[in-house]
Amino acid sequence: MRFIEMKRIPMTKISTPRICIFGPGVVGYATGKALVEKKFKVGFIGRSQDKIRKLRDEGYWAYTFETFPDHSFDFDISFLTIATPTIKGKIQLQGIKQVARFIGERLTMTNNYHVIVVKSTVVPGTTENIVIPLLEKYSGKKVGKDFGVCMNPEYLREKTAVEDSRKPWMVLIGEYDKKSGDLLAKVWKKFKCPIYRCSIKEAEMQKYVHNLYNAVKIAFFNEVRVIARSMKADADTIFKYTALSCEGIWNPNYGLKDFGPYSGSCLPKDTQAFHEFSRKNHFHDDVLKATIKANTRLLSAKGKTEKEVLGTSL
């Protein structure tokens, strides 16, 4: 097997942290495979017997939760790549909670410093309000003293997950404290990509902003594509030149600064005009309509009205 039986080495002498992947799904498998290729000692723990069997057939150290030998939990870092599905609009965190308890109980068996890394997509506050309290409860230990915690979002694409893990374009570490972040950074430095560090809550929210922006962009262009087709116009041609002309596309920092709601001589009048055009022609423009509504609410919070802003337009 690629993961050999280990003898405990004092933390100060560990040159390469030992890593355990909880949840060997798409993200967990791809992450673990890339880490093994970088010569890390990696183990997998999961619920699916089929996935664990496949990993063992490939030569990896892998166990189900039921068959895991407690005495062998001799790792320095645990990655949580547990599924967090949404059911009826609510995120499901049962898996995260169960794994936090499982790790906490294993931490009672060692005096070595261990870093728990949440890679699953979780709503802001989950790591600090749910994961850390469970770890402390079941280990009897204290975060920041006996163990560390980080939030480390994944940006993998499902079809190219393994390749993306091998060549990450960036790594973001949300750290409970510097000690936690330093040990995790030691892992990602081997991948020679930009590493950024922030708070745990900022990292949790950044992953959602990442996904939400992608969702909104896709929804907007799909919406406009339908309108273009209804007018017998070629959406691909329109979008090709939009990608060249639109600063919101070619300037990655456009719209990120705290300048408040959009205003000026173009955006207020043009969003309203196209919305009215869509209404008259019975086109669906839900994304545009929501955008105007959101901007009007922000204007109102600043004591301005849409009419006042439109009055400044050329």
C-alpha positions as CSV (number, residue, x, y, z in Angstrom):
1,M,0.0,0.0,0.0
2,R,1.1,3.6,-0.5
3,F,0.2,4.4,3.1
4,I,2.5,2.4,5.3
5,E,2.2,1.8,9.0
6,M,3.6,4.8,10.8
7,K,5.5,5.3,14.0
8,R,4.8,8.6,15.8
9,I,7.5,11.2,15.3
10,P,7.4,14.3,17.6
11,M,5.8,17.3,15.8
12,T,9.0,19.3,15.7
13,K,10.7,16.6,13.6
14,I,7.8,16.0,11.1
15,S,9.0,17.2,7.7
16,T,5.9,16.1,5.9
17,P,2.5,16.2,7.7
18,R,0.4,13.0,7.6
19,I,-3.1,13.7,6.2
20,C,-6.4,11.9,6.6
21,I,-9.2,12.6,4.1
22,F,-12.8,12.3,5.5
23,G,-15.2,11.7,2.6
24,P,-13.5,10.1,-0.4
25,G,-16.0,11.5,-3.0
26,V,-15.1,13.6,-6.0
27,V,-13.3,16.3,-3.9
28,G,-11.8,13.9,-1.4
29,Y,-10.5,11.5,-3.9
30,A,-9.0,14.2,-6.2
31,T,-7.4,16.0,-3.2
32,G,-6.0,12.9,-1.8
33,K,-4.6,11.7,-5.1
34,A,-2.8,15.0,-5.7
35,L,-1.4,14.9,-2.2
36,V,-0.1,11.4,-2.6
37,E,1.6,12.5,-5.9
38,K,3.4,15.1,-3.8
39,K,4.7,12.4,-1.5
40,F,2.4,13.0,1.4
41,K,1.2,10.1,3.5
42,V,-2.5,10.0,3.0
43,G,-5.3,7.9,4.4
44,F,-9.0,7.9,3.6
45,I,-12.1,7.3,5.8
46,G,-15.6,7.2,4.4
47,R,-19.0,5.6,4.6
48,S,-19.3,4.0,1.2
49,Q,-17.9,0.5,1.2
50,D,-17.6,0.5,-2.6
51,K,-15.5,3.7,-2.6
52,I,-13.3,2.4,0.2
53,R,-12.9,-0.9,-1.6
54,K,-11.9,0.9,-4.8
55,L,-9.3,3.0,-2.9
56,R,-7.8,-0.1,-1.3
57,D,-7.7,-1.8,-4.7
58,E,-5.7,1.2,-6.0
59,G,-3.3,0.7,-3.1
60,Y,-4.4,3.4,-0.8
61,W,-4.8,3.2,3.0
62,A,-8.6,3.4,3.4
63,Y,-11.3,2.4,5.9
64,T,-15.0,2.8,6.6
65,F,-15.9,4.4,9.9
66,E,-17.1,1.1,11.1
67,T,-13.9,-0.8,10.3
68,F,-11.4,2.0,11.2
69,P,-8.8,0.8,13.8
70,D,-8.9,3.6,16.5
71,H,-5.3,3.1,17.5
72,S,-4.2,4.0,14.0
73,F,-5.4,7.6,14.0
74,D,-1.9,8.9,13.8
75,F,-2.3,12.0,11.5
76,D,-1.3,15.6,11.7
77,I,-4.1,17.0,9.5
78,S,-7.7,16.0,8.8
79,F,-9.4,17.2,5.7
80,L,-13.2,17.2,5.8
81,T,-14.6,16.8,2.3
82,I,-18.0,15.7,3.5
83,A,-21.1,16.3,1.3
84,T,-23.3,19.2,2.5
85,P,-26.4,18.8,0.3
86,T,-29.3,21.2,0.3
87,I,-32.8,19.7,1.0
88,K,-35.9,21.9,0.9
89,G,-33.7,25.0,0.8
90,K,-31.7,24.0,4.0
91,I,-28.1,22.9,4.1
92,Q,-27.6,19.5,5.6
93,L,-24.7,19.3,8.1
94,Q,-25.3,15.9,9.7
95,G,-22.2,14.4,8.0
96,I,-20.0,17.3,9.2
97,K,-21.3,17.0,12.7
98,Q,-20.7,13.2,12.8
99,V,-17.2,13.5,11.5
100,A,-16.4,16.3,14.0
101,R,-17.5,14.0,16.8
102,F,-15.5,11.1,15.3
103,I,-12.3,13.2,15.2
104,G,-12.9,14.7,18.6
105,E,-13.1,11.2,20.1
106,R,-9.9,10.2,18.4
107,L,-8.1,13.3,19.7
108,T,-8.5,12.0,23.2
109,M,-6.0,9.2,22.3
110,T,-3.1,11.5,21.4
111,N,-1.3,14.5,22.9
112,N,-0.1,15.6,19.5
113,Y,-1.2,18.9,17.9
114,H,-3.7,18.2,15.1
115,V,-5.3,20.6,12.5
116,I,-8.8,19.9,11.3
117,V,-9.5,21.5,7.9
118,V,-13.1,22.0,6.7
119,K,-13.0,21.8,2.8
120,S,-16.8,21.2,2.5
121,T,-18.9,24.1,1.4
122,V,-20.6,25.4,4.6
123,V,-22.5,28.5,5.4
124,P,-20.7,31.3,7.2
125,G,-20.3,30.5,10.9
126,T,-20.5,26.7,10.6
127,T,-16.9,26.0,11.5
128,E,-16.8,28.3,14.5
129,N,-20.3,27.7,15.8
130,I,-20.7,24.0,15.1
131,V,-17.5,22.2,14.2
132,I,-15.2,23.7,16.8
133,P,-17.6,23.2,19.8
134,L,-18.1,19.6,18.8
135,L,-14.4,19.0,18.5
136,E,-13.9,20.5,22.0
137,K,-16.8,18.6,23.5
138,Y,-15.7,15.2,22.4
139,S,-12.0,15.6,22.7
140,G,-12.0,17.5,26.0
141,K,-9.4,19.8,24.5
142,K,-9.2,23.4,23.5
143,V,-8.9,24.9,20.0
144,G,-5.8,27.1,19.6
145,K,-4.0,25.2,22.3
146,D,-4.4,21.5,21.8
147,F,-5.6,21.5,18.2
148,G,-6.0,23.8,15.3
149,V,-8.8,24.5,12.8
150,C,-8.8,25.9,9.2
151,M,-11.4,26.4,6.5
152,N,-9.9,25.7,3.1
153,P,-12.4,26.1,0.2
154,E,-12.1,23.9,-2.9
155,Y,-12.5,25.3,-6.4
156,L,-12.6,22.0,-8.3
157,R,-14.6,21.4,-11.4
158,E,-16.3,18.0,-11.3
159,K,-15.1,16.9,-14.7
160,T,-11.5,17.9,-14.2
161,A,-11.3,17.5,-10.4
162,V,-8.0,15.5,-10.3
163,E,-6.2,17.8,-12.7
164,D,-7.5,20.9,-10.8
165,S,-6.2,19.4,-7.6
166,R,-2.8,18.8,-9.2
167,K,-2.6,22.4,-10.4
168,P,-4.6,24.7,-8.2
169,W,-4.7,28.3,-9.5
170,M,-4.9,29.5,-5.9
171,V,-5.4,28.4,-2.3
172,L,-7.3,30.2,0.3
173,I,-6.7,29.4,4.0
174,G,-9.2,30.6,6.6
175,E,-7.3,30.1,9.8
176,Y,-8.4,30.0,13.5
177,D,-4.9,31.2,14.3
178,K,-1.4,31.5,12.7
179,K,-0.3,28.1,14.0
180,S,-3.2,26.3,12.3
181,G,-2.6,28.2,9.1
182,D,1.1,27.6,9.1
183,L,0.8,23.8,9.2
184,L,-1.8,23.9,6.4
185,A,0.3,26.3,4.3
186,K,3.2,23.8,4.6
187,V,1.1,21.3,2.6
188,W,0.0,23.7,-0.2
189,K,3.5,25.2,-0.6
190,K,4.5,22.0,-2.4
191,F,2.0,22.9,-5.2
192,K,3.7,26.2,-6.0
193,C,0.5,28.3,-6.4
194,P,-0.5,31.5,-4.8
195,I,-1.6,31.1,-1.1
196,Y,-3.8,33.6,0.6
197,R,-4.9,33.7,4.2
198,C,-7.9,35.2,6.0
199,S,-10.4,34.4,8.8
200,I,-12.4,31.2,8.9
201,K,-15.7,33.1,8.3
202,E,-14.3,35.0,5.4
203,A,-13.2,31.8,3.8
204,E,-16.6,30.2,4.3
205,M,-18.4,33.1,2.7
206,Q,-15.8,33.5,-0.1
207,K,-16.7,30.0,-1.4
208,Y,-20.3,31.0,-1.5
209,V,-19.6,34.3,-3.2
210,H,-17.5,32.3,-5.7
211,N,-20.4,29.9,-6.5
212,L,-23.2,32.5,-6.4
213,Y,-21.4,34.8,-8.8
214,N,-21.0,31.9,-11.3
215,A,-24.7,31.1,-10.9
216,V,-25.9,34.6,-11.4
217,K,-23.7,35.1,-14.4
218,I,-24.9,31.9,-16.1
219,A,-28.6,32.8,-15.3
220,F,-28.2,36.3,-16.7
221,F,-26.6,35.2,-20.0
222,N,-29.2,32.4,-20.4
223,E,-31.9,34.9,-19.8
224,V,-30.5,37.3,-22.4
225,R,-29.9,34.4,-24.9
226,V,-33.7,33.6,-24.9
227,I,-34.5,37.3,-25.5
228,A,-32.0,37.5,-28.3
229,R,-33.4,34.4,-30.0
230,S,-36.9,35.8,-29.7
231,M,-35.7,38.8,-31.7
232,K,-33.9,36.6,-34.3
233,A,-30.5,37.9,-33.1
234,D,-27.4,35.7,-32.6
235,A,-26.6,35.6,-28.9
236,D,-23.2,34.0,-29.5
237,T,-22.2,37.0,-31.6
238,I,-23.5,39.5,-29.0
239,F,-21.8,37.7,-26.2
240,K,-18.5,37.5,-28.1
241,Y,-18.3,41.2,-28.4
242,T,-19.6,41.8,-24.9
243,A,-16.7,39.9,-23.6
244,L,-14.4,42.3,-25.4
245,S,-16.2,45.5,-24.6
246,C,-17.5,45.0,-21.1
247,E,-15.3,46.1,-18.2
248,G,-17.2,44.0,-15.8
249,I,-15.8,41.0,-17.7
250,W,-12.3,41.9,-18.6
251,N,-11.5,43.8,-15.4
252,P,-11.6,41.3,-12.6
253,N,-11.8,44.1,-10.0
254,Y,-14.8,45.9,-11.6
255,G,-17.7,46.3,-9.1
256,L,-15.8,45.0,-6.1
257,K,-15.0,48.3,-4.4
258,D,-17.4,49.8,-1.9
259,F,-18.8,52.6,-4.1
260,G,-22.4,51.8,-3.2
261,P,-25.3,51.2,-5.6
262,Y,-24.7,51.7,-9.3
263,S,-25.5,55.2,-10.6
264,G,-24.1,57.5,-13.3
265,S,-25.3,58.3,-16.8
266,C,-25.7,54.8,-18.1
267,L,-26.5,52.0,-15.8
268,P,-29.7,53.4,-14.1
269,K,-31.4,54.5,-17.3
270,D,-30.4,51.5,-19.4
271,T,-31.4,48.8,-16.9
272,Q,-34.8,50.5,-16.6
273,A,-35.2,51.0,-20.4
274,F,-34.4,47.4,-21.2
275,H,-36.7,46.1,-18.5
276,E,-39.5,48.2,-19.9
277,F,-38.7,46.9,-23.4
278,S,-38.8,43.3,-22.1
279,R,-42.1,43.9,-20.3
280,K,-43.7,45.3,-23.5
281,N,-42.5,42.4,-25.6
282,H,-43.5,39.8,-22.9
283,F,-39.9,38.6,-22.4
284,H,-38.8,37.1,-19.1
285,D,-36.1,39.2,-17.4
286,D,-36.1,38.0,-13.8
287,V,-32.4,38.5,-13.3
288,L,-32.5,42.1,-14.6
289,K,-35.7,42.9,-12.6
290,A,-34.1,41.5,-9.4
291,T,-31.0,43.6,-10.1
292,I,-33.0,46.8,-10.4
293,K,-34.9,46.0,-7.2
294,A,-31.7,45.3,-5.3
295,N,-30.1,48.5,-6.5
296,T,-33.2,50.6,-5.6
297,R,-33.1,49.1,-2.1
298,L,-29.5,50.2,-1.7
299,L,-30.3,53.7,-3.0
300,S,-33.2,54.0,-0.5
301,A,-30.8,53.0,2.3
302,K,-28.7,56.0,1.3
303,G,-31.6,58.3,1.1
304,K,-31.9,58.5,-2.7
305,T,-34.6,57.4,-5.1
306,E,-34.3,55.7,-8.5
307,K,-36.0,58.8,-9.9
308,E,-33.3,61.1,-8.5
309,V,-30.6,58.9,-10.0
310,L,-32.3,58.7,-13.4
311,G,-32.6,62.5,-13.4
312,T,-28.8,62.7,-13.5
313,S,-28.5,60.5,-16.5
314,L,-27.6,62.0,-19.9
